Amino acid sequence: MPEEAFQKSIPLLNKALLLDPNLAFAHSNLGWAKMWFRWKLKEAEEEFLKGNQLDPSDINCIRGIFLLNLYLGDNDKARFWREKGLAVAPMIFG
């Protein structure tokens, strides 16, 4: 089931970004897909960073890059993204 969801989501996300490369939520979701379904962590980080640049309030993007850095053991970066998350959505990161 997860593989099927991944296979269906990637073409749709890529099409959305082809139509409008400035869709922060599409970059964010592509980051999640690359992180959890393919373990392409560097590519996931790039998507999260693009999404955050386009929409600094995209909480899914912030949460993704926060968790990615926790997983990688980069506590300084994780702390930085947690602080950004607290500023945007204190109920989620608090």
C-alpha positions, 0 to 999 in steps of 0.5 A: 500500500505505501509503495502504491501511494508513493507511485501515484503521488510522485507524478502528481507532485512533479506535474504540479511543480511543472505547472507552478514551481513556486508551490511550497506545499508540493515541494514539502510533500515531495520532500516527505515522499523522498524521505520516507519512501526512498530514503533520498535524504539529501534530495528530501532536504533540498525539497524542504528548503525550497518549500520553506524558502517559498513559504516560511510558514509551511508547517509540514515543511518545517516539521519535515526538515526538523525530523530529518535533522533529528534522524541524521543526528544534527541536533543544532540544525534540528534545534534551529528548525524547532525554533522556527516551528515554535514561531510558526505553530507553537501548538504543534512544536510546543 
